[in-house]
Amino acid sequence: MTASKAISLWDASAQESDYTAPLDSEEQVDVAIVGAGFTGLSTALHCAEKGLSAHVIEAEQIGYGGSGRNVGLVNAALWLPPQKVKESLGPTYGPRFIKKFGKGPEYVFSLIEKHQIRCEVTRTGTIHAAHGPSGYADLQERHNEWQRLGEPVDLLGRDEVSEMIGTRHFHGGLVDRRCGTINPMGYCRGLARAALGAGAKISTGVRATRLRRDDDLWRVETDSGTLTAKAVILGTNAYTDALWPGLNRTFTMIHYFQLATKPLGPEADYILPGKQGLWDTGQIMFNIRRDAFDRLLIGSMGKVVGTKDNGLSHRWAKKQIARIFPKLGPVEFDEAWTGQIAMTPDHLPRIHQLEANLFTPIGYNGRGITTGTIFGEAMAGLLTGLDPADLPLPMTDLATVPSAPIMSRLYQSAFTAKQIFKAI
């Protein structure tokens, strides 16, 4: 761990070792990649495996952004139900996207197995829990569509889902057997190890400050030197800065926070005994899961507000746990952290070609593990002859969301108000 303070529980507990290295003053490669998260490292790994020289530069540490702050749910597809994806993407890309992203967890798990990534992996599914009758009706529609597509997704009533979760708080749930959980920082560092083993390079503590085109090459200027490359991939997603004009205005940034308890004893064994990850159907979503060390994690949209123990977010978390698992009794928290999510207006990710040989996948809407991994593979394919028409979704022009900064502040106000209401 390179930072003086862990950015998340995952940063502190990941079994995979961190990696740090400076940037040589000048270097030329086939592809320069900005950002050492799921997208950048998956791109580097797949590019190196295809024989391209790849170099990743990261302003902070590996997994510093959303990848190291992720909840750790390896989910299939998107928040959107399959029918909405098909309506948005049309008859060609819609079914292709649904099929590719439906198999996203399987592909992530295959990389974990292939490279023996130590990331506390479970493959017992995830639970989309109904917060009320309207949420259950929505899950019924999703279930019908997944059943039509032949996917292993089960709709459970209140009694059945209560046994899986350990509470009667929810009205039912959609159990996706394709999915699972990981330590996301462990997975991120494992991708880095695999990319390095395949021949890619990674430099940390190196901030890209300018991109400029010089004939047929790109020059990535940094605070430590310059990379010259035939192609550039920006893999910064919700942590995109002003490196490329307007790119950080193509999505609405929202915060998502997590709190983790101290390891619990056998008195908590009834809670999610199968170690499935859970998120609910509420408009302001929240999640629950247990990690490999029997910590209970709970989170929701918004920032961690206040200090440990007596802060608003800690009071909110204690109240929520008491409501959902009244038999558990008081809990103490070890860690609390906040991450960022890039939300697009239609809740679909994007692939932009910003200029010749300059690409960025962006707007993951909270599904970074599978989306970043899949898009990394796609970027490597694109740079080695893949027809753009065969990408998981069409490349689109950059389009800013003028209301993004205002909406981000409004959302945060609403999320904080919800914490206040639920903490009472």
ROROMAR-554755 format. One record per residue (C-alpha): residue number from 1; residue in three letters; x, y, z. Coordinates in steps of 0.25 Angstrom, whole numbers, plus 5000, padded with zeros to 4 digits. Layout:
<nodes>
NODE resi resn    X    Y    Z
NODE  NUM  ALA    X    Y    Z
...
</nodes>
This chain:
<nodes>
NODE resi resn    X    Y    Z
NODE    1  MET 5000 5000 5000
NODE    2  THR 5006 5013 4996
NODE    3  ALA 4997 5023 5002
NODE    4  SER 4999 5027 5017
NODE    5  LYS 4985 5024 5020
NODE    6  ALA 4977 5013 5013
NODE    7  ILE 4966 5018 5003
NODE    8  SER 4957 5007 5007
NODE    9  LEU 4956 4994 5014
NODE   10  TRP 4960 4987 5001
NODE   11  ASP 4973 4995 5000
NODE   12  ALA 4976 4991 5014
NODE   13  SER 4972 4976 5013
NODE   14  ALA 4975 4972 4999
NODE   15  GLN 4985 4960 4998
NODE   16  GLU 4991 4964 4985
NODE   17  SER 5003 4973 4986
NODE   18  ASP 5003 4988 4982
NODE   19  TYR 5012 4992 4971
NODE   20  THR 5019 5005 4969
NODE   21  ALA 5029 5010 4959
NODE   22  PRO 5033 5024 4953
NODE   23  LEU 5032 5028 4939
NODE   24  ASP 5045 5029 4931
NODE   25  SER 5047 5043 4925
NODE   26  GLU 5044 5038 4910
NODE   27  GLU 5038 5026 4904
NODE   28  GLN 5031 5022 4892
NODE   29  VAL 5020 5011 4892
NODE   30  ASP 5009 5005 4883
NODE   31  VAL 4998 5010 4893
NODE   32  ALA 4998 5019 4905
NODE   33  ILE 4987 5017 4916
NODE   34  VAL 4983 5027 4926
NODE   35  GLY 4977 5021 4939
NODE   36  ALA 4981 5009 4946
NODE   37  GLY 4967 5004 4950
NODE   38  PHE 4959 4992 4944
NODE   39  THR 4959 4999 4930
NODE   40  GLY 4973 5003 4929
NODE   41  LEU 4979 4990 4934
NODE   42  SER 4970 4981 4926
NODE   43  THR 4973 4989 4914
NODE   44  ALA 4988 4987 4917
NODE   45  LEU 4987 4973 4920
NODE   46  HIS 4979 4970 4907
NODE   47  CYS 4988 4979 4898
NODE   48  ALA 5001 4972 4904
NODE   49  GLU 4995 4958 4901
NODE   50  LYS 4993 4963 4887
NODE   51  GLY 5007 4967 4885
NODE   52  LEU 5005 4982 4887
NODE   53  SER 5015 4990 4896
NODE   54  ALA 5006 4997 4906
NODE   55  HIS 5009 5006 4917
NODE   56  VAL 4999 5011 4928
NODE   57  ILE 5001 5024 4936
NODE   58  GLU 4994 5026 4948
NODE   59  ALA 4993 5039 4956
NODE   60  GLU 4992 5033 4970
NODE   61  GLN 4993 5018 4973
NODE   62  ILE 4987 5006 4966
NODE   63  GLY 4972 5005 4968
NODE   64  TYR 4972 5019 4975
NODE   65  GLY 4959 5023 4968
NODE   66  GLY 4946 5015 4967
NODE   67  SER 4953 5002 4965
NODE   68  GLY 4958 5002 4979
NODE   69  ARG 4946 5008 4986
NODE   70  ASN 4936 4998 4979
NODE   71  VAL 4925 4990 4987
NODE   72  GLY 4931 4978 4980
NODE   73  LEU 4918 4972 4974
NODE   74  VAL 4922 4965 4961
NODE   75  ASN 4908 4967 4954
NODE   76  ALA 4903 4964 4940
NODE   77  ALA 4898 4974 4930
NODE   78  LEU 4894 4988 4935
NODE   79  TRP 4884 4994 4945
NODE   80  LEU 4875 4995 4933
NODE   81  PRO 4866 4983 4931
NODE   82  PRO 4869 4975 4918
NODE   83  GLN 4857 4981 4910
NODE   84  LYS 4861 4995 4913
NODE   85  VAL 4875 4992 4908
NODE   86  LYS 4869 4986 4895
NODE   87  GLU 4860 4998 4893
NODE   88  SER 4872 5008 4895
NODE   89  LEU 4882 5001 4886
NODE   90  GLY 4873 4995 4876
NODE   91  PRO 4872 4981 4869
NODE   92  THR 4887 4980 4866
NODE   93  TYR 4894 4985 4878
NODE   94  GLY 4884 4982 4888
NODE   95  PRO 4884 4967 4888
NODE   96  ARG 4899 4967 4886
NODE   97  PHE 4901 4976 4898
NODE   98  ILE 4892 4968 4907
NODE   99  LYS 4899 4955 4903
NODE  100  LYS 4913 4961 4905
NODE  101  PHE 4910 4967 4918
NODE  102  GLY 4901 4956 4923
NODE  103  LYS 4914 4948 4922
NODE  104  GLY 4922 4959 4928
NODE  105  PRO 4924 4952 4942
NODE  106  GLU 4928 4939 4935
NODE  107  TYR 4939 4946 4928
NODE  108  VAL 4944 4953 4941
NODE  109  PHE 4944 4940 4948
NODE  110  SER 4952 4933 4937
NODE  111  LEU 4962 4944 4938
NODE  112  ILE 4963 4942 4953
NODE  113  GLU 4965 4927 4951
NODE  114  LYS 4975 4929 4939
NODE  115  HIS 4984 4938 4946
NODE  116  GLN 4981 4932 4960
NODE  117  ILE 4977 4946 4966
NODE  118  ARG 4975 4946 4981
NODE  119  CYS 4963 4955 4983
NODE  120  GLU 4954 4947 4992
NODE  121  VAL 4945 4943 4981
NODE  122  THR 4931 4936 4983
NODE  123  ARG 4922 4931 4972
NODE  124  THR 4909 4929 4980
NODE  125  GLY 4901 4940 4973
NODE  126  THR 4896 4954 4976
NODE  127  ILE 4882 4958 4981
NODE  128  HIS 4874 4969 4976
NODE  129  ALA 4865 4971 4988
NODE  130  ALA 4851 4977 4987
NODE  131  HIS 4849 4989 4996
NODE  132  GLY 4834 4989 4995
NODE  133  PRO 4823 4983 4986
NODE  134  SER 4826 4993 4975
NODE  135  GLY 4841 4988 4975
NODE  136  TYR 4836 4973 4975
NODE  137  ALA 4827 4976 4963
NODE  138  ASP 4839 4982 4956
NODE  139  LEU 4847 4970 4959
NODE  140  GLN 4836 4961 4953
NODE  141  GLU 4837 4968 4940
NODE  142  ARG 4853 4967 4940
NODE  143  HIS 4851 4952 4943
NODE  144  ASN 4842 4949 4932
NODE  145  GLU 4852 4955 4922
NODE  146  TRP 4864 4948 4927
NODE  147  GLN 4856 4935 4927
NODE  148  ARG 4852 4938 4913
NODE  149  LEU 4867 4939 4910
NODE  150  GLY 4870 4926 4917
NODE  151  GLU 4879 4932 4928
NODE  152  PRO 4880 4926 4942
NODE  153  VAL 4872 4937 4950
NODE  154  ASP 4862 4933 4960
NODE  155  LEU 4851 4941 4966
NODE  156  LEU 4849 4938 4981
NODE  157  GLY 4837 4942 4990
NODE  158  ARG 4838 4948 5004
NODE  159  ASP 4840 4934 5011
NODE  160  GLU 4850 4929 5002
NODE  161  VAL 4859 4942 5001
NODE  162  SER 4858 4943 5016
NODE  163  GLU 4865 4930 5018
NODE  164  MET 4876 4935 5008
NODE  165  ILE 4878 4949 5015
NODE  166  GLY 4874 4946 5029
NODE  167  THR 4863 4956 5030
NODE  168  ARG 4849 4958 5027
NODE  169  HIS 4851 4973 5023
NODE  170  PHE 4850 4971 5008
NODE  171  HIS 4838 4967 5000
NODE  172  GLY 4845 4957 4991
NODE  173  GLY 4858 4957 4982
NODE  174  LEU 4864 4954 4969
NODE  175  VAL 4876 4944 4971
NODE  176  ASP 4886 4944 4959
NODE  177  ARG 4894 4931 4959
NODE  178  ARG 4904 4937 4949
NODE  179  CYS 4909 4947 4959
NODE  180  GLY 4918 4948 4972
NODE  181  THR 4927 4957 4980
NODE  182  ILE 4941 4960 4981
NODE  183  ASN 4951 4969 4988
NODE  184  PRO 4952 4979 4977
NODE  185  MET 4965 4985 4980
NODE  186  GLY 4971 4971 4981
NODE  187  TYR 4965 4968 4967
NODE  188  CYS 4971 4982 4962
NODE  189  ARG 4985 4979 4967
NODE  190  GLY 4984 4965 4961
NODE  191  LEU 4981 4970 4947
NODE  192  ALA 4993 4979 4949
NODE  193  ARG 5001 4967 4953
NODE  194  ALA 4996 4960 4941
NODE  195  ALA 4998 4972 4931
NODE  196  LEU 5013 4973 4936
NODE  197  GLY 5015 4958 4934
NODE  198  ALA 5010 4960 4920
NODE  199  GLY 5020 4971 4917
NODE  200  ALA 5012 4983 4920
NODE  201  LYS 5018 4995 4928
NODE  202  ILE 5011 5003 4939
NODE  203  SER 5016 5016 4945
NODE  204  THR 5009 5021 4958
NODE  205  GLY 5010 5035 4964
NODE  206  VAL 5010 5041 4950
NODE  207  ARG 4999 5051 4945
NODE  208  ALA 4996 5053 4931
NODE  209  THR 4996 5068 4928
NODE  210  ARG 4994 5070 4913
NODE  211  LEU 4991 5061 4901
NODE  212  ARG 4996 5067 4887
NODE  213  ARG 4996 5061 4874
NODE  214  ASP 5010 5061 4866
NODE  215  ASP 5008 5056 4852
NODE  216  ASP 5003 5041 4854
NODE  217  LEU 5007 5040 4868
NODE  218  TRP 5001 5044 4882
NODE  219  ARG 5010 5051 4892
NODE  220  VAL 5005 5049 4906
NODE  221  GLU 5012 5060 4915
NODE  222  THR 5012 5057 4930
NODE  223  ASP 5019 5063 4942
NODE  224  SER 5030 5053 4941
NODE  225  GLY 5033 5052 4926
NODE  226  THR 5026 5049 4913
NODE  227  LEU 5020 5036 4906
NODE  228  THR 5020 5036 4891
NODE  229  ALA 5009 5026 4886
NODE  230  LYS 5002 5022 4874
NODE  231  ALA 4989 5021 4881
NODE  232  VAL 4984 5026 4895
NODE  233  ILE 4973 5020 4904
NODE  234  LEU 4967 5029 4915
NODE  235  GLY 4962 5019 4925
NODE  236  THR 4958 5029 4936
NODE  237  ASN 4943 5028 4936
NODE  238  ALA 4937 5036 4948
NODE  239  TYR 4951 5041 4952
NODE  240  THR 4953 5048 4939
NODE  241  ASP 4959 5062 4940
NODE  242  ALA 4961 5073 4930
NODE  243  LEU 4972 5066 4922
NODE  244  TRP 4962 5065 4910
NODE  245  PRO 4953 5077 4909
NODE  246  GLY 4939 5074 4912
NODE  247  LEU 4940 5059 4915
NODE  248  ASN 4938 5061 4930
NODE  249  ARG 4924 5068 4926
NODE  250  THR 4919 5056 4919
NODE  251  PHE 4913 5049 4932
NODE  252  THR 4907 5053 4945
NODE  253  MET 4917 5050 4956
NODE  254  ILE 4910 5044 4969
NODE  255  HIS 4917 5039 4981
NODE  256  TYR 4915 5025 4988
NODE  257  PHE 4919 5022 5002
NODE  258  GLN 4922 5009 5009
NODE  259  LEU 4924 5006 5024
NODE  260  ALA 4930 4993 5029
NODE  261  THR 4928 4987 5043
NODE  262  LYS 4939 4980 5051
NODE  263  PRO 4939 4965 5048
NODE  264  LEU 4927 4959 5054
NODE  265  GLY 4926 4946 5062
NODE  266  PRO 4917 4934 5060
NODE  267  GLU 4905 4942 5065
NODE  268  ALA 4904 4948 5051
NODE  269  ASP 4905 4935 5043
NODE  270  TYR 4891 4935 5040
NODE  271  ILE 4893 4948 5031
NODE  272  LEU 4896 4945 5017
NODE  273  PRO 4901 4931 5020
NODE  274  GLY 4904 4929 5005
NODE  275  LYS 4912 4942 5005
NODE  276  GLN 4904 4947 4993
NODE  277  GLY 4904 4962 4991
NODE  278  LEU 4891 4970 4992
NODE  279  TRP 4886 4983 4987
NODE  280  ASP 4872 4988 4987
NODE  281  THR 4861 4994 4978
NODE  282  GLY 4860 5007 4985
NODE  283  GLN 4861 5020 4977
NODE  284  ILE 4873 5023 4986
NODE  285  MET 4880 5010 4986
NODE  286  PHE 4887 5003 4997
NODE  287  ASN 4895 4990 4998
NODE  288  ILE 4899 4980 5008
NODE  289  ARG 4910 4969 5008
NODE  290  ARG 4919 4961 5016
NODE  291  ASP 4934 4960 5013
NODE  292  ALA 4944 4948 5015
NODE  293  PHE 4947 4953 5029
NODE  294  ASP 4932 4953 5033
NODE  295  ARG 4931 4968 5033
NODE  296  LEU 4917 4974 5030
NODE  297  LEU 4918 4985 5019
NODE  298  ILE 4907 4994 5017
NODE  299  GLY 4906 5006 5008
NODE  300  SER 4898 5016 4999
NODE  301  MET 4898 5027 4990
NODE  302  GLY 4905 5040 4996
NODE  303  LYS 4917 5043 5004
NODE  304  VAL 4922 5039 5017
NODE  305  VAL 4917 5050 5026
NODE  306  GLY 4923 5053 5040
NODE  307  THR 4934 5046 5048
NODE  308  LYS 4935 5032 5053
NODE  309  ASP 4925 5027 5063
NODE  310  ASN 4916 5039 5065
NODE  311  GLY 4916 5044 5050
NODE  312  LEU 4903 5044 5042
NODE  313  SER 4907 5033 5033
NODE  314  HIS 4911 5024 5044
NODE  315  ARG 4898 5027 5051
NODE  316  TRP 4891 5024 5038
NODE  317  ALA 4898 5011 5037
NODE  318  LYS 4895 5006 5051
NODE  319  LYS 4880 5010 5050
NODE  320  GLN 4879 5002 5036
NODE  321  ILE 4886 4990 5042
NODE  322  ALA 4877 4990 5054
NODE  323  ARG 4865 4991 5046
NODE  324  ILE 4869 4980 5036
NODE  325  PHE 4876 4971 5046
NODE  326  PRO 4870 4974 5060
NODE  327  LYS 4875 4961 5066
NODE  328  LEU 4890 4965 5063
NODE  329  GLY 4891 4976 5074
NODE  330  PRO 4901 4988 5074
NODE  331  VAL 4912 4988 5064
NODE  332  GLU 4925 4995 5063
NODE  333  PHE 4931 5000 5050
NODE  334  ASP 4946 4999 5045
NODE  335  GLU 4946 5006 5032
NODE  336  ALA 4938 5017 5024
NODE  337  TRP 4940 5022 5010
NODE  338  THR 4934 5029 4998
NODE  339  GLY 4935 5027 4983
NODE  340  GLN 4930 5033 4971
NODE  341  ILE 4921 5028 4960
NODE  342  ALA 4919 5033 4946
NODE  343  MET 4904 5033 4943
NODE  344  THR 4900 5036 4928
NODE  345  PRO 4886 5041 4925
NODE  346  ASP 4881 5028 4919
NODE  347  HIS 4889 5019 4929
NODE  348  LEU 4897 5013 4918
NODE  349  PRO 4912 5014 4916
NODE  350  ARG 4919 5020 4905
NODE  351  ILE 4931 5018 4896
NODE  352  HIS 4936 5031 4890
NODE  353  GLN 4946 5033 4879
NODE  354  LEU 4951 5047 4883
NODE  355  GLU 4961 5048 4871
NODE  356  ALA 4969 5038 4862
NODE  357  ASN 4974 5027 4871
NODE  358  LEU 4969 5034 4884
NODE  359  PHE 4958 5026 4891
NODE  360  THR 4951 5026 4904
NODE  361  PRO 4941 5016 4910
NODE  362  ILE 4933 5024 4920
NODE  363  GLY 4920 5025 4928
NODE  364  TYR 4919 5012 4935
NODE  365  ASN 4907 5015 4944
NODE  366  GLY 4913 5007 4956
NODE  367  ARG 4916 4995 4949
NODE  368  GLY 4931 4996 4948
NODE  369  ILE 4936 4982 4950
NODE  370  THR 4930 4975 4938
NODE  371  THR 4929 4988 4929
NODE  372  GLY 4943 4992 4931
NODE  373  THR 4949 4978 4929
NODE  374  ILE 4940 4976 4916
NODE  375  PHE 4943 4990 4911
NODE  376  GLY 4958 4987 4913
NODE  377  GLU 4957 4975 4905
NODE  378  ALA 4950 4983 4894
NODE  379  MET 4960 4994 4894
NODE  380  ALA 4971 4984 4891
NODE  381  GLY 4963 4978 4880
NODE  382  LEU 4960 4991 4874
NODE  383  LEU 4975 4994 4873
NODE  384  THR 4978 4981 4867
NODE  385  GLY 4968 4981 4856
NODE  386  LEU 4954 4979 4862
NODE  387  ASP 4944 4985 4853
NODE  388  PRO 4937 4997 4861
NODE  389  ALA 4924 4991 4857
NODE  390  ASP 4927 4979 4865
NODE  391  LEU 4929 4986 4878
NODE  392  PRO 4919 4983 4889
NODE  393  LEU 4912 4996 4887
NODE  394  PRO 4914 5007 4876
NODE  395  MET 4924 5018 4877
NODE  396  THR 4918 5031 4879
NODE  397  ASP 4922 5046 4879
NODE  398  LEU 4925 5053 4892
NODE  399  ALA 4913 5060 4897
NODE  400  THR 4913 5068 4909
NODE  401  VAL 4902 5069 4920
NODE  402  PRO 4901 5084 4923
NODE  403  SER 4893 5081 4936
NODE  404  ALA 4903 5071 4941
NODE  405  PRO 4910 5080 4952
NODE  406  ILE 4897 5085 4957
NODE  407  MET 4890 5071 4957
NODE  408  SER 4902 5065 4964
NODE  409  ARG 4900 5076 4976
NODE  410  LEU 4885 5073 4976
NODE  411  TYR 4887 5058 4977
NODE  412  GLN 4897 5060 4988
NODE  413  SER 4887 5069 4996
NODE  414  ALA 4876 5058 4994
NODE  415  PHE 4886 5047 4998
NODE  416  THR 4890 5054 5011
NODE  417  ALA 4875 5058 5014
NODE  418  LYS 4872 5043 5013
NODE  419  GLN 4883 5039 5023
NODE  420  ILE 4878 5050 5033
NODE  421  PHE 4864 5044 5031
NODE  422  LYS 4868 5029 5033
NODE  423  ALA 4878 5033 5044
NODE  424  ILE 4867 5038 5053
</nodes>
